[in-house]
Every structure is written in structure tokens, then in C-alpha cells.
Amino acid sequence: MKRMTMAIMTLITSLHLSAAVDCTNEPKENWKEEGAFKKELEQTYKIKLFKTTGGNCYEIYGWDKAGKKVEIYFNPVTGEKVKEKIEK
């Protein structure tokens, strides 16, 4: 039973990761510096959480200037938005 549970968890994890947003394949040395990019974003967003997602995106959770909740994925090389979810 324990092996079956582990197999199911592995399958769920791999399905989740395959659905993840793909931002870049560039090596990390080509990425914008995390702290500087976060400061740049703080001019537009109130950031609750800033993190690296799936190993190839920068992601923020927070609020835009209108106070709406946002979840945004950024290409860490160009800084462009790759996916954006805004509360309605």
C-alpha cells in the first residue's frame, strides 16, 4: 500500500510539473538579479511573495496598484510577463 501511495504521489507531482509555466531555458547566469528585479516590480506591485517557480520563472503573489490580487509569472531573463492572473 505504501508503494502504491508513493507511486500515485509521484504521478501527481509529475503531472503538476508538466502543467507548469515555461518561462526560459536560459542558464541562471543570464537571469536578471533577483533582488534588483523584485525592487523594479515593487514600483508597480505590492508583493506578498516573490519566488522562483519550476526552476525557470520568477513568480509574484500580491496586489496591483488598484488593490486587486495578482499572481504573475515572469521570464527571468527579459522580465516579460509570461502568465498573469488578476482577481476580478
Phi and psi in radians as a Rosetta constraint file:
Dihedral C 1 N 2 CA 2 C 2 CIRCULARHARMONIC -1.098 0.35
Dihedral N 2 CA 2 C 2 N 3 CIRCULARHARMONIC -0.712 0.35
Dihedral C 2 N 3 CA 3 C 3 CIRCULARHARMONIC -1.122 0.35
Dihedral N 3 CA 3 C 3 N 4 CIRCULARHARMONIC -0.681 0.35
Dihedral C 3 N 4 CA 4 C 4 CIRCULARHARMONIC -1.144 0.35
Dihedral N 4 CA 4 C 4 N 5 CIRCULARHARMONIC -0.721 0.35
Dihedral C 4 N 5 CA 5 C 5 CIRCULARHARMONIC -1.083 0.35
Dihedral N 5 CA 5 C 5 N 6 CIRCULARHARMONIC -0.768 0.35
Dihedral C 5 N 6 CA 6 C 6 CIRCULARHARMONIC -1.111 0.35
Dihedral N 6 CA 6 C 6 N 7 CIRCULARHARMONIC -0.699 0.35
Dihedral C 6 N 7 CA 7 C 7 CIRCULARHARMONIC -1.118 0.35
Dihedral N 7 CA 7 C 7 N 8 CIRCULARHARMONIC -0.727 0.35
Dihedral C 7 N 8 CA 8 C 8 CIRCULARHARMONIC -1.144 0.35
Dihedral N 8 CA 8 C 8 N 9 CIRCULARHARMONIC -0.744 0.35
Dihedral C 8 N 9 CA 9 C 9 CIRCULARHARMONIC -1.113 0.35
Dihedral N 9 CA 9 C 9 N 10 CIRCULARHARMONIC -0.696 0.35
Dihedral C 9 N 10 CA 10 C 10 CIRCULARHARMONIC -1.101 0.35
Dihedral N 10 CA 10 C 10 N 11 CIRCULARHARMONIC -0.756 0.35
Dihedral C 10 N 11 CA 11 C 11 CIRCULARHARMONIC -1.094 0.35
Dihedral N 11 CA 11 C 11 N 12 CIRCULARHARMONIC -0.790 0.35
Dihedral C 11 N 12 CA 12 C 12 CIRCULARHARMONIC -1.073 0.35
Dihedral N 12 CA 12 C 12 N 13 CIRCULARHARMONIC -0.759 0.35
Dihedral C 12 N 13 CA 13 C 13 CIRCULARHARMONIC -1.089 0.35
Dihedral N 13 CA 13 C 13 N 14 CIRCULARHARMONIC -0.774 0.35
Dihedral C 13 N 14 CA 14 C 14 CIRCULARHARMONIC -1.185 0.35
Dihedral N 14 CA 14 C 14 N 15 CIRCULARHARMONIC -0.597 0.35
Dihedral C 14 N 15 CA 15 C 15 CIRCULARHARMONIC -1.161 0.35
Dihedral N 15 CA 15 C 15 N 16 CIRCULARHARMONIC -0.718 0.35
Dihedral C 15 N 16 CA 16 C 16 CIRCULARHARMONIC -1.085 0.35
Dihedral N 16 CA 16 C 16 N 17 CIRCULARHARMONIC -0.803 0.35
Dihedral C 16 N 17 CA 17 C 17 CIRCULARHARMONIC -1.155 0.35
Dihedral N 17 CA 17 C 17 N 18 CIRCULARHARMONIC -0.604 0.35
Dihedral C 17 N 18 CA 18 C 18 CIRCULARHARMONIC -1.214 0.35
Dihedral N 18 CA 18 C 18 N 19 CIRCULARHARMONIC -0.387 0.35
Dihedral C 18 N 19 CA 19 C 19 CIRCULARHARMONIC -1.544 0.35
Dihedral N 19 CA 19 C 19 N 20 CIRCULARHARMONIC -0.038 0.35
Dihedral C 19 N 20 CA 20 C 20 CIRCULARHARMONIC -1.166 0.35
Dihedral N 20 CA 20 C 20 N 21 CIRCULARHARMONIC 2.744 0.35
Dihedral C 20 N 21 CA 21 C 21 CIRCULARHARMONIC -1.278 0.35
Dihedral N 21 CA 21 C 21 N 22 CIRCULARHARMONIC 2.391 0.35
Dihedral C 21 N 22 CA 22 C 22 CIRCULARHARMONIC -1.838 0.35
Dihedral N 22 CA 22 C 22 N 23 CIRCULARHARMONIC 1.960 0.35
Dihedral C 22 N 23 CA 23 C 23 CIRCULARHARMONIC -1.730 0.35
Dihedral N 23 CA 23 C 23 N 24 CIRCULARHARMONIC -0.751 0.35
Dihedral C 23 N 24 CA 24 C 24 CIRCULARHARMONIC -2.819 0.35
Dihedral N 24 CA 24 C 24 N 25 CIRCULARHARMONIC 2.768 0.35
Dihedral C 24 N 25 CA 25 C 25 CIRCULARHARMONIC -1.990 0.35
Dihedral N 25 CA 25 C 25 N 26 CIRCULARHARMONIC 0.102 0.35
Dihedral C 25 N 26 CA 26 C 26 CIRCULARHARMONIC -1.177 0.35
Dihedral N 26 CA 26 C 26 N 27 CIRCULARHARMONIC 2.544 0.35
Dihedral C 26 N 27 CA 27 C 27 CIRCULARHARMONIC -1.155 0.35
Dihedral N 27 CA 27 C 27 N 28 CIRCULARHARMONIC 2.669 0.35
Dihedral C 27 N 28 CA 28 C 28 CIRCULARHARMONIC -1.018 0.35
Dihedral N 28 CA 28 C 28 N 29 CIRCULARHARMONIC -0.466 0.35
Dihedral C 28 N 29 CA 29 C 29 CIRCULARHARMONIC -1.176 0.35
Dihedral N 29 CA 29 C 29 N 30 CIRCULARHARMONIC -0.245 0.35
Dihedral C 29 N 30 CA 30 C 30 CIRCULARHARMONIC -1.646 0.35
Dihedral N 30 CA 30 C 30 N 31 CIRCULARHARMONIC -0.058 0.35
Dihedral C 30 N 31 CA 31 C 31 CIRCULARHARMONIC -1.360 0.35
Dihedral N 31 CA 31 C 31 N 32 CIRCULARHARMONIC 2.704 0.35
Dihedral C 31 N 32 CA 32 C 32 CIRCULARHARMONIC -1.100 0.35
Dihedral N 32 CA 32 C 32 N 33 CIRCULARHARMONIC 2.529 0.35
Dihedral C 32 N 33 CA 33 C 33 CIRCULARHARMONIC -1.119 0.35
Dihedral N 33 CA 33 C 33 N 34 CIRCULARHARMONIC 2.270 0.35
Dihedral C 33 N 34 CA 34 C 34 CIRCULARHARMONIC -0.961 0.35
Dihedral N 34 CA 34 C 34 N 35 CIRCULARHARMONIC -0.880 0.35
Dihedral C 34 N 35 CA 35 C 35 CIRCULARHARMONIC -1.091 0.35
Dihedral N 35 CA 35 C 35 N 36 CIRCULARHARMONIC -0.758 0.35
Dihedral C 35 N 36 CA 36 C 36 CIRCULARHARMONIC -1.165 0.35
Dihedral N 36 CA 36 C 36 N 37 CIRCULARHARMONIC -0.693 0.35
Dihedral C 36 N 37 CA 37 C 37 CIRCULARHARMONIC -1.166 0.35
Dihedral N 37 CA 37 C 37 N 38 CIRCULARHARMONIC -0.708 0.35
Dihedral C 37 N 38 CA 38 C 38 CIRCULARHARMONIC -1.063 0.35
Dihedral N 38 CA 38 C 38 N 39 CIRCULARHARMONIC -0.773 0.35
Dihedral C 38 N 39 CA 39 C 39 CIRCULARHARMONIC -1.064 0.35
Dihedral N 39 CA 39 C 39 N 40 CIRCULARHARMONIC -0.679 0.35
Dihedral C 39 N 40 CA 40 C 40 CIRCULARHARMONIC -1.081 0.35
Dihedral N 40 CA 40 C 40 N 41 CIRCULARHARMONIC -0.766 0.35
Dihedral C 40 N 41 CA 41 C 41 CIRCULARHARMONIC -1.189 0.35
Dihedral N 41 CA 41 C 41 N 42 CIRCULARHARMONIC -0.532 0.35
Dihedral C 41 N 42 CA 42 C 42 CIRCULARHARMONIC -1.146 0.35
Dihedral N 42 CA 42 C 42 N 43 CIRCULARHARMONIC -0.218 0.35
Dihedral C 42 N 43 CA 43 C 43 CIRCULARHARMONIC -1.335 0.35
Dihedral N 43 CA 43 C 43 N 44 CIRCULARHARMONIC -0.317 0.35
Dihedral C 43 N 44 CA 44 C 44 CIRCULARHARMONIC -2.014 0.35
Dihedral N 44 CA 44 C 44 N 45 CIRCULARHARMONIC -0.515 0.35
Dihedral C 44 N 45 CA 45 C 45 CIRCULARHARMONIC -2.225 0.35
Dihedral N 45 CA 45 C 45 N 46 CIRCULARHARMONIC 2.598 0.35
Dihedral C 45 N 46 CA 46 C 46 CIRCULARHARMONIC -1.633 0.35
Dihedral N 46 CA 46 C 46 N 47 CIRCULARHARMONIC 1.947 0.35
Dihedral C 46 N 47 CA 47 C 47 CIRCULARHARMONIC -1.672 0.35
Dihedral N 47 CA 47 C 47 N 48 CIRCULARHARMONIC 2.155 0.35
Dihedral C 47 N 48 CA 48 C 48 CIRCULARHARMONIC -1.530 0.35
Dihedral N 48 CA 48 C 48 N 49 CIRCULARHARMONIC -0.718 0.35
Dihedral C 48 N 49 CA 49 C 49 CIRCULARHARMONIC -2.501 0.35
Dihedral N 49 CA 49 C 49 N 50 CIRCULARHARMONIC 2.288 0.35
Dihedral C 49 N 50 CA 50 C 50 CIRCULARHARMONIC -2.142 0.35
Dihedral N 50 CA 50 C 50 N 51 CIRCULARHARMONIC 2.203 0.35
Dihedral C 50 N 51 CA 51 C 51 CIRCULARHARMONIC -2.647 0.35
Dihedral N 51 CA 51 C 51 N 52 CIRCULARHARMONIC 2.934 0.35
Dihedral C 51 N 52 CA 52 C 52 CIRCULARHARMONIC -1.642 0.35
Dihedral N 52 CA 52 C 52 N 53 CIRCULARHARMONIC 2.247 0.35
Dihedral C 52 N 53 CA 53 C 53 CIRCULARHARMONIC -1.984 0.35
Dihedral N 53 CA 53 C 53 N 54 CIRCULARHARMONIC 2.319 0.35
Dihedral C 53 N 54 CA 54 C 54 CIRCULARHARMONIC 1.035 0.35
Dihedral N 54 CA 54 C 54 N 55 CIRCULARHARMONIC 0.223 0.35
Dihedral C 54 N 55 CA 55 C 55 CIRCULARHARMONIC 1.370 0.35
Dihedral N 55 CA 55 C 55 N 56 CIRCULARHARMONIC -0.042 0.35
Dihedral C 55 N 56 CA 56 C 56 CIRCULARHARMONIC -2.479 0.35
Dihedral N 56 CA 56 C 56 N 57 CIRCULARHARMONIC 0.268 0.35
Dihedral C 56 N 57 CA 57 C 57 CIRCULARHARMONIC -2.400 0.35
Dihedral N 57 CA 57 C 57 N 58 CIRCULARHARMONIC 2.685 0.35
Dihedral C 57 N 58 CA 58 C 58 CIRCULARHARMONIC -1.689 0.35
Dihedral N 58 CA 58 C 58 N 59 CIRCULARHARMONIC 2.447 0.35
Dihedral C 58 N 59 CA 59 C 59 CIRCULARHARMONIC -2.348 0.35
Dihedral N 59 CA 59 C 59 N 60 CIRCULARHARMONIC 2.451 0.35
Dihedral C 59 N 60 CA 60 C 60 CIRCULARHARMONIC -2.172 0.35
Dihedral N 60 CA 60 C 60 N 61 CIRCULARHARMONIC 2.617 0.35
Dihedral C 60 N 61 CA 61 C 61 CIRCULARHARMONIC -2.158 0.35
Dihedral N 61 CA 61 C 61 N 62 CIRCULARHARMONIC 2.323 0.35
Dihedral C 61 N 62 CA 62 C 62 CIRCULARHARMONIC 3.012 0.35
Dihedral N 62 CA 62 C 62 N 63 CIRCULARHARMONIC -2.497 0.35
Dihedral C 62 N 63 CA 63 C 63 CIRCULARHARMONIC -2.369 0.35
Dihedral N 63 CA 63 C 63 N 64 CIRCULARHARMONIC 2.560 0.35
Dihedral C 63 N 64 CA 64 C 64 CIRCULARHARMONIC -1.516 0.35
Dihedral N 64 CA 64 C 64 N 65 CIRCULARHARMONIC -3.081 0.35
Dihedral C 64 N 65 CA 65 C 65 CIRCULARHARMONIC -1.130 0.35
Dihedral N 65 CA 65 C 65 N 66 CIRCULARHARMONIC -0.422 0.35
Dihedral C 65 N 66 CA 66 C 66 CIRCULARHARMONIC -1.470 0.35
Dihedral N 66 CA 66 C 66 N 67 CIRCULARHARMONIC -0.024 0.35
Dihedral C 66 N 67 CA 67 C 67 CIRCULARHARMONIC 1.499 0.35
Dihedral N 67 CA 67 C 67 N 68 CIRCULARHARMONIC 0.161 0.35
Dihedral C 67 N 68 CA 68 C 68 CIRCULARHARMONIC -1.492 0.35
Dihedral N 68 CA 68 C 68 N 69 CIRCULARHARMONIC 2.460 0.35
Dihedral C 68 N 69 CA 69 C 69 CIRCULARHARMONIC -1.160 0.35
Dihedral N 69 CA 69 C 69 N 70 CIRCULARHARMONIC 2.442 0.35
Dihedral C 69 N 70 CA 70 C 70 CIRCULARHARMONIC -2.303 0.35
Dihedral N 70 CA 70 C 70 N 71 CIRCULARHARMONIC 2.634 0.35
Dihedral C 70 N 71 CA 71 C 71 CIRCULARHARMONIC -2.337 0.35
Dihedral N 71 CA 71 C 71 N 72 CIRCULARHARMONIC 2.022 0.35
Dihedral C 71 N 72 CA 72 C 72 CIRCULARHARMONIC -2.317 0.35
Dihedral N 72 CA 72 C 72 N 73 CIRCULARHARMONIC 2.358 0.35
Dihedral C 72 N 73 CA 73 C 73 CIRCULARHARMONIC -1.820 0.35
Dihedral N 73 CA 73 C 73 N 74 CIRCULARHARMONIC 2.356 0.35
Dihedral C 73 N 74 CA 74 C 74 CIRCULARHARMONIC -2.120 0.35
Dihedral N 74 CA 74 C 74 N 75 CIRCULARHARMONIC 2.533 0.35
Dihedral C 74 N 75 CA 75 C 75 CIRCULARHARMONIC -1.239 0.35
Dihedral N 75 CA 75 C 75 N 76 CIRCULARHARMONIC 2.110 0.35
Dihedral C 75 N 76 CA 76 C 76 CIRCULARHARMONIC -1.296 0.35
Dihedral N 76 CA 76 C 76 N 77 CIRCULARHARMONIC -0.158 0.35
Dihedral C 76 N 77 CA 77 C 77 CIRCULARHARMONIC -1.582 0.35
Dihedral N 77 CA 77 C 77 N 78 CIRCULARHARMONIC -0.849 0.35
Dihedral C 77 N 78 CA 78 C 78 CIRCULARHARMONIC -1.673 0.35
Dihedral N 78 CA 78 C 78 N 79 CIRCULARHARMONIC -0.387 0.35
Dihedral C 78 N 79 CA 79 C 79 CIRCULARHARMONIC 1.431 0.35
Dihedral N 79 CA 79 C 79 N 80 CIRCULARHARMONIC 0.049 0.35
Dihedral C 79 N 80 CA 80 C 80 CIRCULARHARMONIC -1.300 0.35
Dihedral N 80 CA 80 C 80 N 81 CIRCULARHARMONIC 2.570 0.35
Dihedral C 80 N 81 CA 81 C 81 CIRCULARHARMONIC -1.218 0.35
Dihedral N 81 CA 81 C 81 N 82 CIRCULARHARMONIC 2.355 0.35
Dihedral C 81 N 82 CA 82 C 82 CIRCULARHARMONIC -1.851 0.35
Dihedral N 82 CA 82 C 82 N 83 CIRCULARHARMONIC -0.649 0.35
Dihedral C 82 N 83 CA 83 C 83 CIRCULARHARMONIC -2.630 0.35
Dihedral N 83 CA 83 C 83 N 84 CIRCULARHARMONIC 2.464 0.35
Dihedral C 83 N 84 CA 84 C 84 CIRCULARHARMONIC -2.448 0.35
Dihedral N 84 CA 84 C 84 N 85 CIRCULARHARMONIC 2.338 0.35
Dihedral C 84 N 85 CA 85 C 85 CIRCULARHARMONIC -2.214 0.35
Dihedral N 85 CA 85 C 85 N 86 CIRCULARHARMONIC 2.067 0.35
Dihedral C 85 N 86 CA 86 C 86 CIRCULARHARMONIC -2.077 0.35
Dihedral N 86 CA 86 C 86 N 87 CIRCULARHARMONIC 2.330 0.35
Dihedral C 86 N 87 CA 87 C 87 CIRCULARHARMONIC -1.094 0.35
Dihedral N 87 CA 87 C 87 N 88 CIRCULARHARMONIC 2.423 0.35
